[in-house]
Amino acid sequence: MAADNTIKIIMRSSASHFFYTTTKNKRNKKEKLVMKRYDPIVRKHVEFNEEKMK
């Protein structure tokens, strides 16, 4: 049942081409997620922005 309310998204780094995948609640999908996470390519914490999964 919980899977019906979630969608898969990509969190792409603002500093490189690295990305994480995660899930998001469909009810809150109006705002784009922006999170600070570790980017192993540039070896520091940077902002990751939400993109739609293709």
PDB file of N, CA, C, O and CB in Angstrom:
ATOM      1  N   MET A   1       0.800  -1.196   0.000  1.00  0.00           N
ATOM      2  CA  MET A   1       0.000   0.000   0.000  1.00  0.00           C
ATOM      3  C   MET A   1       0.849   1.268   0.000  1.00  0.00           C
ATOM      4  O   MET A   1       0.503   2.251  -0.656  1.00  0.00           O
ATOM      5  CB  MET A   1      -0.914  -0.006   1.183  1.00  0.00           C
ATOM      6  N   ALA A   2       1.936   1.246   0.720  1.00  0.00           N
ATOM      7  CA  ALA A   2       2.776   2.440   0.805  1.00  0.00           C
ATOM      8  C   ALA A   2       3.412   2.778  -0.537  1.00  0.00           C
ATOM      9  O   ALA A   2       3.676   3.947  -0.817  1.00  0.00           O
ATOM     10  CB  ALA A   2       3.860   2.247   1.856  1.00  0.00           C
ATOM     11  N   ALA A   3       3.657   1.787  -1.357  1.00  0.00           N
ATOM     12  CA  ALA A   3       4.290   2.018  -2.657  1.00  0.00           C
ATOM     13  C   ALA A   3       3.382   2.807  -3.602  1.00  0.00           C
ATOM     14  O   ALA A   3       3.878   3.442  -4.533  1.00  0.00           O
ATOM     15  CB  ALA A   3       4.669   0.687  -3.297  1.00  0.00           C
ATOM     16  N   ASP A   4       2.085   2.781  -3.385  1.00  0.00           N
ATOM     17  CA  ASP A   4       1.156   3.519  -4.237  1.00  0.00           C
ATOM     18  C   ASP A   4       1.297   5.035  -4.073  1.00  0.00           C
ATOM     19  O   ASP A   4       0.978   5.790  -4.991  1.00  0.00           O
ATOM     20  CB  ASP A   4      -0.270   3.101  -3.929  1.00  0.00           C
ATOM     21  N   ASN A   5       1.768   5.475  -2.918  1.00  0.00           N
ATOM     22  CA  ASN A   5       1.871   6.907  -2.641  1.00  0.00           C
ATOM     23  C   ASN A   5       3.266   7.449  -2.873  1.00  0.00           C
ATOM     24  O   ASN A   5       3.534   8.601  -2.531  1.00  0.00           O
ATOM     25  CB  ASN A   5       1.457   7.188  -1.227  1.00  0.00           C
ATOM     26  N   THR A   6       4.171   6.653  -3.448  1.00  0.00           N
ATOM     27  CA  THR A   6       5.547   7.106  -3.632  1.00  0.00           C
ATOM     28  C   THR A   6       5.944   7.066  -5.103  1.00  0.00           C
ATOM     29  O   THR A   6       5.429   6.266  -5.884  1.00  0.00           O
ATOM     30  CB  THR A   6       6.508   6.248  -2.805  1.00  0.00           C
ATOM     31  N   ILE A   7       6.872   7.950  -5.459  1.00  0.00           N
ATOM     32  CA  ILE A   7       7.448   7.954  -6.802  1.00  0.00           C
ATOM     33  C   ILE A   7       8.961   7.987  -6.667  1.00  0.00           C
ATOM     34  O   ILE A   7       9.480   8.518  -5.686  1.00  0.00           O
ATOM     35  CB  ILE A   7       6.930   9.168  -7.645  1.00  0.00           C
ATOM     36  N   LYS A   8       9.676   7.430  -7.633  1.00  0.00           N
ATOM     37  CA  LYS A   8      11.130   7.449  -7.617  1.00  0.00           C
ATOM     38  C   LYS A   8      11.626   8.731  -8.267  1.00  0.00           C
ATOM     39  O   LYS A   8      11.091   9.173  -9.284  1.00  0.00           O
ATOM     40  CB  LYS A   8      11.706   6.211  -8.337  1.00  0.00           C
ATOM     41  N   ILE A   9      12.661   9.325  -7.668  1.00  0.00           N
ATOM     42  CA  ILE A   9      13.251  10.541  -8.208  1.00  0.00           C
ATOM     43  C   ILE A   9      14.769  10.428  -8.176  1.00  0.00           C
ATOM     44  O   ILE A   9      15.329   9.583  -7.478  1.00  0.00           O
ATOM     45  CB  ILE A   9      12.779  11.781  -7.417  1.00  0.00           C
ATOM     46  N   ILE A  10      15.421  11.287  -8.938  1.00  0.00           N
ATOM     47  CA  ILE A  10      16.876  11.369  -8.974  1.00  0.00           C
ATOM     48  C   ILE A  10      17.284  12.674  -8.310  1.00  0.00           C
ATOM     49  O   ILE A  10      16.709  13.727  -8.586  1.00  0.00           O
ATOM     50  CB  ILE A  10      17.423  11.280 -10.440  1.00  0.00           C
ATOM     51  N   MET A  11      18.272  12.601  -7.439  1.00  0.00           N
ATOM     52  CA  MET A  11      18.859  13.788  -6.826  1.00  0.00           C
ATOM     53  C   MET A  11      20.220  13.978  -7.481  1.00  0.00           C
ATOM     54  O   MET A  11      21.153  13.224  -7.203  1.00  0.00           O
ATOM     55  CB  MET A  11      18.978  13.649  -5.247  1.00  0.00           C
ATOM     56  N   ARG A  12      20.343  14.994  -8.359  1.00  0.00           N
ATOM     57  CA  ARG A  12      21.572  15.224  -9.115  1.00  0.00           C
ATOM     58  C   ARG A  12      22.397  16.333  -8.461  1.00  0.00           C
ATOM     59  O   ARG A  12      21.864  17.353  -8.025  1.00  0.00           O
ATOM     60  CB  ARG A  12      21.248  15.588 -10.582  1.00  0.00           C
ATOM     61  N   SER A  13      23.713  16.104  -8.405  1.00  0.00           N
ATOM     62  CA  SER A  13      24.641  17.051  -7.789  1.00  0.00           C
ATOM     63  C   SER A  13      24.736  18.339  -8.605  1.00  0.00           C
ATOM     64  O   SER A  13      24.656  18.315  -9.833  1.00  0.00           O
ATOM     65  CB  SER A  13      26.029  16.417  -7.642  1.00  0.00           C
ATOM     66  N   SER A  14      24.907  19.461  -7.909  1.00  0.00           N
ATOM     67  CA  SER A  14      25.083  20.737  -8.592  1.00  0.00           C
ATOM     68  C   SER A  14      26.536  20.959  -8.997  1.00  0.00           C
ATOM     69  O   SER A  14      26.824  21.875  -9.766  1.00  0.00           O
ATOM     70  CB  SER A  14      24.609  21.879  -7.704  1.00  0.00           C
ATOM     71  N   ALA A  15      27.468  20.127  -8.486  1.00  0.00           N
ATOM     72  CA  ALA A  15      28.891  20.307  -8.767  1.00  0.00           C
ATOM     73  C   ALA A  15      29.461  19.292  -9.755  1.00  0.00           C
ATOM     74  O   ALA A  15      30.525  19.524 -10.329  1.00  0.00           O
ATOM     75  CB  ALA A  15      29.661  20.231  -7.491  1.00  0.00           C
ATOM     76  N   SER A  16      28.768  18.171  -9.960  1.00  0.00           N
ATOM     77  CA  SER A  16      29.285  17.141 -10.874  1.00  0.00           C
ATOM     78  C   SER A  16      28.110  16.373 -11.473  1.00  0.00           C
ATOM     79  O   SER A  16      26.958  16.791 -11.349  1.00  0.00           O
ATOM     80  CB  SER A  16      30.263  16.164 -10.132  1.00  0.00           C
ATOM     81  N   HIS A  17      28.408  15.256 -12.118  1.00  0.00           N
ATOM     82  CA  HIS A  17      27.352  14.461 -12.745  1.00  0.00           C
ATOM     83  C   HIS A  17      26.839  13.348 -11.828  1.00  0.00           C
ATOM     84  O   HIS A  17      26.012  12.540 -12.252  1.00  0.00           O
ATOM     85  CB  HIS A  17      27.863  13.860 -14.045  1.00  0.00           C
ATOM     86  N   PHE A  18      27.310  13.291 -10.594  1.00  0.00           N
ATOM     87  CA  PHE A  18      26.924  12.251  -9.643  1.00  0.00           C
ATOM     88  C   PHE A  18      25.464  12.427  -9.228  1.00  0.00           C
ATOM     89  O   PHE A  18      24.965  13.551  -9.177  1.00  0.00           O
ATOM     90  CB  PHE A  18      27.843  12.280  -8.403  1.00  0.00           C
ATOM     91  N   PHE A  19      24.768  11.301  -8.927  1.00  0.00           N
ATOM     92  CA  PHE A  19      23.376  11.382  -8.488  1.00  0.00           C
ATOM     93  C   PHE A  19      23.045  10.273  -7.506  1.00  0.00           C
ATOM     94  O   PHE A  19      23.692   9.226  -7.484  1.00  0.00           O
ATOM     95  CB  PHE A  19      22.434  11.315  -9.684  1.00  0.00           C
ATOM     96  N   TYR A  20      22.022  10.522  -6.693  1.00  0.00           N
ATOM     97  CA  TYR A  20      21.417   9.540  -5.813  1.00  0.00           C
ATOM     98  C   TYR A  20      20.000   9.292  -6.306  1.00  0.00           C
ATOM     99  O   TYR A  20      19.403  10.161  -6.941  1.00  0.00           O
ATOM    100  CB  TYR A  20      21.431  10.017  -4.324  1.00  0.00           C
ATOM    101  N   THR A  21      19.455   8.107  -6.016  1.00  0.00           N
ATOM    102  CA  THR A  21      18.033   7.862  -6.262  1.00  0.00           C
ATOM    103  C   THR A  21      17.340   7.749  -4.915  1.00  0.00           C
ATOM    104  O   THR A  21      17.915   7.252  -3.946  1.00  0.00           O
ATOM    105  CB  THR A  21      17.807   6.568  -7.124  1.00  0.00           C
ATOM    106  N   THR A  22      16.116   8.210  -4.867  1.00  0.00           N
ATOM    107  CA  THR A  22      15.335   8.159  -3.638  1.00  0.00           C
ATOM    108  C   THR A  22      13.855   8.125  -4.003  1.00  0.00           C
ATOM    109  O   THR A  22      13.497   8.184  -5.179  1.00  0.00           O
ATOM    110  CB  THR A  22      15.656   9.375  -2.716  1.00  0.00           C
ATOM    111  N   THR A  23      13.012   8.030  -3.003  1.00  0.00           N
ATOM    112  CA  THR A  23      11.569   8.048  -3.232  1.00  0.00           C
ATOM    113  C   THR A  23      10.984   9.298  -2.594  1.00  0.00           C
ATOM    114  O   THR A  23      11.569   9.895  -1.690  1.00  0.00           O
ATOM    115  CB  THR A  23      10.892   6.767  -2.663  1.00  0.00           C
ATOM    116  N   LYS A  24       9.824   9.672  -3.087  1.00  0.00           N
ATOM    117  CA  LYS A  24       9.157  10.879  -2.611  1.00  0.00           C
ATOM    118  C   LYS A  24       7.654  10.618  -2.540  1.00  0.00           C
ATOM    119  O   LYS A  24       7.102   9.886  -3.362  1.00  0.00           O
ATOM    120  CB  LYS A  24       9.468  12.094  -3.538  1.00  0.00           C
ATOM    121  N   ASN A  25       7.011  11.212  -1.568  1.00  0.00           N
ATOM    122  CA  ASN A  25       5.576  11.097  -1.397  1.00  0.00           C
ATOM    123  C   ASN A  25       4.863  11.860  -2.521  1.00  0.00           C
ATOM    124  O   ASN A  25       5.187  13.020  -2.775  1.00  0.00           O
ATOM    125  CB  ASN A  25       5.148  11.629  -0.007  1.00  0.00           C
ATOM    126  N   LYS A  26       3.920  11.237  -3.181  1.00  0.00           N
ATOM    127  CA  LYS A  26       3.182  11.879  -4.280  1.00  0.00           C
ATOM    128  C   LYS A  26       2.411  13.112  -3.825  1.00  0.00           C
ATOM    129  O   LYS A  26       2.259  14.065  -4.588  1.00  0.00           O
ATOM    130  CB  LYS A  26       2.219  10.887  -4.910  1.00  0.00           C
ATOM    131  N   ARG A  27       1.934  13.100  -2.613  1.00  0.00           N
ATOM    132  CA  ARG A  27       1.133  14.214  -2.110  1.00  0.00           C
ATOM    133  C   ARG A  27       1.954  15.494  -1.943  1.00  0.00           C
ATOM    134  O   ARG A  27       1.396  16.591  -1.968  1.00  0.00           O
ATOM    135  CB  ARG A  27       0.502  13.837  -0.784  1.00  0.00           C
ATOM    136  N   ASN A  28       3.273  15.364  -1.775  1.00  0.00           N
ATOM    137  CA  ASN A  28       4.138  16.520  -1.563  1.00  0.00           C
ATOM    138  C   ASN A  28       4.963  16.840  -2.804  1.00  0.00           C
ATOM    139  O   ASN A  28       6.001  17.493  -2.693  1.00  0.00           O
ATOM    140  CB  ASN A  28       5.058  16.276  -0.378  1.00  0.00           C
ATOM    141  N   LYS A  29       4.536  16.405  -3.963  1.00  0.00           N
ATOM    142  CA  LYS A  29       5.383  16.528  -5.153  1.00  0.00           C
ATOM    143  C   LYS A  29       5.353  17.907  -5.814  1.00  0.00           C
ATOM    144  O   LYS A  29       5.972  18.092  -6.862  1.00  0.00           O
ATOM    145  CB  LYS A  29       4.971  15.504  -6.154  1.00  0.00           C
ATOM    146  N   LYS A  30       4.660  18.863  -5.237  1.00  0.00           N
ATOM    147  CA  LYS A  30       4.609  20.199  -5.837  1.00  0.00           C
ATOM    148  C   LYS A  30       5.927  20.938  -5.709  1.00  0.00           C
ATOM    149  O   LYS A  30       6.321  21.659  -6.625  1.00  0.00           O
ATOM    150  CB  LYS A  30       3.511  21.015  -5.200  1.00  0.00           C
ATOM    151  N   GLU A  31       6.622  20.771  -4.575  1.00  0.00           N
ATOM    152  CA  GLU A  31       7.907  21.436  -4.378  1.00  0.00           C
ATOM    153  C   GLU A  31       9.031  20.502  -4.803  1.00  0.00           C
ATOM    154  O   GLU A  31       8.964  19.290  -4.597  1.00  0.00           O
ATOM    155  CB  GLU A  31       8.085  21.871  -2.900  1.00  0.00           C
ATOM    156  N   LYS A  32      10.064  21.085  -5.398  1.00  0.00           N
ATOM    157  CA  LYS A  32      11.252  20.319  -5.756  1.00  0.00           C
ATOM    158  C   LYS A  32      12.139  20.180  -4.525  1.00  0.00           C
ATOM    159  O   LYS A  32      12.334  21.139  -3.778  1.00  0.00           O
ATOM    160  CB  LYS A  32      12.026  20.995  -6.924  1.00  0.00           C
ATOM    161  N   LEU A  33      12.673  18.983  -4.321  1.00  0.00           N
ATOM    162  CA  LEU A  33      13.566  18.753  -3.193  1.00  0.00           C
ATOM    163  C   LEU A  33      14.950  19.321  -3.474  1.00  0.00           C
ATOM    164  O   LEU A  33      15.452  19.240  -4.595  1.00  0.00           O
ATOM    165  CB  LEU A  33      13.660  17.259  -2.881  1.00  0.00           C
ATOM    166  N   VAL A  34      15.553  19.889  -2.452  1.00  0.00           N
ATOM    167  CA  VAL A  34      16.945  20.336  -2.497  1.00  0.00           C
ATOM    168  C   VAL A  34      17.567  19.886  -1.190  1.00  0.00           C
ATOM    169  O   VAL A  34      17.127  20.290  -0.114  1.00  0.00           O
ATOM    170  CB  VAL A  34      17.070  21.909  -2.701  1.00  0.00           C
ATOM    171  N   MET A  35      18.603  19.041  -1.283  1.00  0.00           N
ATOM    172  CA  MET A  35      19.257  18.529  -0.086  1.00  0.00           C
ATOM    173  C   MET A  35      20.762  18.683  -0.219  1.00  0.00           C
ATOM    174  O   MET A  35      21.313  18.675  -1.321  1.00  0.00           O
ATOM    175  CB  MET A  35      18.882  17.054   0.157  1.00  0.00           C
ATOM    176  N   LYS A  36      21.417  18.825   0.931  1.00  0.00           N
ATOM    177  CA  LYS A  36      22.878  18.846   0.949  1.00  0.00           C
ATOM    178  C   LYS A  36      23.349  17.446   1.304  1.00  0.00           C
ATOM    179  O   LYS A  36      23.024  16.916   2.367  1.00  0.00           O
ATOM    180  CB  LYS A  36      23.433  19.911   1.966  1.00  0.00           C
ATOM    181  N   ARG A  37      24.128  16.847   0.388  1.00  0.00           N
ATOM    182  CA  ARG A  37      24.642  15.494   0.591  1.00  0.00           C
ATOM    183  C   ARG A  37      26.088  15.447   0.144  1.00  0.00           C
ATOM    184  O   ARG A  37      26.600  16.388  -0.462  1.00  0.00           O
ATOM    185  CB  ARG A  37      23.794  14.447  -0.178  1.00  0.00           C
ATOM    186  N   TYR A  38      26.738  14.337   0.451  1.00  0.00           N
ATOM    187  CA  TYR A  38      28.142  14.163   0.099  1.00  0.00           C
ATOM    188  C   TYR A  38      28.278  13.743  -1.364  1.00  0.00           C
ATOM    189  O   TYR A  38      27.598  12.824  -1.821  1.00  0.00           O
ATOM    190  CB  TYR A  38      28.803  13.123   1.019  1.00  0.00           C
ATOM    191  N   ASP A  39      29.154  14.417  -2.082  1.00  0.00           N
ATOM    192  CA  ASP A  39      29.464  14.084  -3.471  1.00  0.00           C
ATOM    193  C   ASP A  39      30.879  13.500  -3.509  1.00  0.00           C
ATOM    194  O   ASP A  39      31.843  14.232  -3.285  1.00  0.00           O
ATOM    195  CB  ASP A  39      29.341  15.349  -4.409  1.00  0.00           C
ATOM    196  N   PRO A  40      31.026  12.207  -3.786  1.00  0.00           N
ATOM    197  CA  PRO A  40      32.352  11.578  -3.755  1.00  0.00           C
ATOM    198  C   PRO A  40      33.268  12.024  -4.895  1.00  0.00           C
ATOM    199  O   PRO A  40      34.483  11.853  -4.796  1.00  0.00           O
ATOM    200  CB  PRO A  40      32.200  10.084  -3.802  1.00  0.00           C
ATOM    201  N   ILE A  41      32.729  12.583  -5.957  1.00  0.00           N
ATOM    202  CA  ILE A  41      33.555  13.022  -7.080  1.00  0.00           C
ATOM    203  C   ILE A  41      34.329  14.286  -6.708  1.00  0.00           C
ATOM    204  O   ILE A  41      35.527  14.374  -6.978  1.00  0.00           O
ATOM    205  CB  ILE A  41      32.685  13.273  -8.329  1.00  0.00           C
ATOM    206  N   VAL A  42      33.668  15.256  -6.098  1.00  0.00           N
ATOM    207  CA  VAL A  42      34.343  16.485  -5.680  1.00  0.00           C
ATOM    208  C   VAL A  42      34.801  16.414  -4.221  1.00  0.00           C
ATOM    209  O   VAL A  42      35.476  17.321  -3.734  1.00  0.00           O
ATOM    210  CB  VAL A  42      33.416  17.683  -5.876  1.00  0.00           C
ATOM    211  N   ARG A  43      34.436  15.342  -3.532  1.00  0.00           N
ATOM    212  CA  ARG A  43      34.831  15.054  -2.150  1.00  0.00           C
ATOM    213  C   ARG A  43      34.443  16.145  -1.157  1.00  0.00           C
ATOM    214  O   ARG A  43      35.254  16.555  -0.326  1.00  0.00           O
ATOM    215  CB  ARG A  43      36.310  14.841  -2.088  1.00  0.00           C
ATOM    216  N   LYS A  44      33.207  16.608  -1.248  1.00  0.00           N
ATOM    217  CA  LYS A  44      32.651  17.527  -0.255  1.00  0.00           C
ATOM    218  C   LYS A  44      31.135  17.516  -0.332  1.00  0.00           C
ATOM    219  O   LYS A  44      30.557  16.932  -1.249  1.00  0.00           O
ATOM    220  CB  LYS A  44      33.189  18.957  -0.466  1.00  0.00           C
ATOM    221  N   HIS A  45      30.494  18.157   0.626  1.00  0.00           N
ATOM    222  CA  HIS A  45      29.042  18.254   0.642  1.00  0.00           C
ATOM    223  C   HIS A  45      28.597  19.375  -0.292  1.00  0.00           C
ATOM    224  O   HIS A  45      29.101  20.496  -0.215  1.00  0.00           O
ATOM    225  CB  HIS A  45      28.520  18.497   2.080  1.00  0.00           C
ATOM    226  N   VAL A  46      27.651  19.065  -1.172  1.00  0.00           N
ATOM    227  CA  VAL A  46      27.099  20.039  -2.119  1.00  0.00           C
ATOM    228  C   VAL A  46      25.582  19.870  -2.169  1.00  0.00           C
ATOM    229  O   VAL A  46      25.035  18.910  -1.626  1.00  0.00           O
ATOM    230  CB  VAL A  46      27.728  19.862  -3.545  1.00  0.00           C
ATOM    231  N   GLU A  47      24.918  20.808  -2.822  1.00  0.00           N
ATOM    232  CA  GLU A  47      23.465  20.705  -2.969  1.00  0.00           C
ATOM    233  C   GLU A  47      23.098  19.710  -4.064  1.00  0.00           C
ATOM    234  O   GLU A  47      23.737  19.661  -5.116  1.00  0.00           O
ATOM    235  CB  GLU A  47      22.858  22.079  -3.281  1.00  0.00           C
ATOM    236  N   PHE A  48      22.076  18.931  -3.806  1.00  0.00           N
ATOM    237  CA  PHE A  48      21.522  18.003  -4.778  1.00  0.00           C
ATOM    238  C   PHE A  48      20.100  18.447  -5.082  1.00  0.00           C
ATOM    239  O   PHE A  48      19.317  18.700  -4.167  1.00  0.00           O
ATOM    240  CB  PHE A  48      21.560  16.529  -4.254  1.00  0.00           C
ATOM    241  N   ASN A  49      19.765  18.544  -6.365  1.00  0.00           N
ATOM    242  CA  ASN A  49      18.445  18.998  -6.808  1.00  0.00           C
ATOM    243  C   ASN A  49      17.671  17.839  -7.401  1.00  0.00           C
ATOM    244  O   ASN A  49      18.242  16.927  -8.000  1.00  0.00           O
ATOM    245  CB  ASN A  49      18.570  20.140  -7.835  1.00  0.00           C
ATOM    246  N   GLU A  50      16.376  17.892  -7.225  1.00  0.00           N
ATOM    247  CA  GLU A  50      15.501  16.832  -7.714  1.00  0.00           C
ATOM    248  C   GLU A  50      15.335  16.900  -9.237  1.00  0.00           C
ATOM    249  O   GLU A  50      15.189  17.976  -9.818  1.00  0.00           O
ATOM    250  CB  GLU A  50      14.133  16.922  -7.032  1.00  0.00           C
ATOM    251  N   GLU A  51      15.364  15.719  -9.860  1.00  0.00           N
ATOM    252  CA  GLU A  51      15.042  15.572 -11.269  1.00  0.00           C
ATOM    253  C   GLU A  51      14.075  14.417 -11.422  1.00  0.00           C
ATOM    254  O   GLU A  51      14.049  13.502 -10.598  1.00  0.00           O
ATOM    255  CB  GLU A  51      16.317  15.349 -12.120  1.00  0.00           C
ATOM    256  N   LYS A  52      13.296  14.462 -12.460  1.00  0.00           N
ATOM    257  CA  LYS A  52      12.373  13.381 -12.737  1.00  0.00           C
ATOM    258  C   LYS A  52      13.120  12.181 -13.304  1.00  0.00           C
ATOM    259  O   LYS A  52      14.034  12.349 -14.111  1.00  0.00           O
ATOM    260  CB  LYS A  52      11.281  13.841 -13.704  1.00  0.00           C
ATOM    261  N   MET A  53      12.748  10.986 -12.897  1.00  0.00           N
ATOM    262  CA  MET A  53      13.383   9.766 -13.393  1.00  0.00           C
ATOM    263  C   MET A  53      12.831   9.442 -14.773  1.00  0.00           C
ATOM    264  O   MET A  53      11.621   9.499 -14.991  1.00  0.00           O
ATOM    265  CB  MET A  53      13.155   8.579 -12.417  1.00  0.00           C
ATOM    266  N   LYS A  54      13.720   9.101 -15.706  1.00  0.00           N
ATOM    267  CA  LYS A  54      13.282   8.812 -17.071  1.00  0.00           C
ATOM    268  C   LYS A  54      13.016   7.351 -17.288  1.00  0.00           C
ATOM    269  O   LYS A  54      12.639   6.948 -18.389  1.00  0.00           O
ATOM    270  CB  LYS A  54      14.303   9.282 -18.058  1.00  0.00           C
TER     271      LYS A  54
END
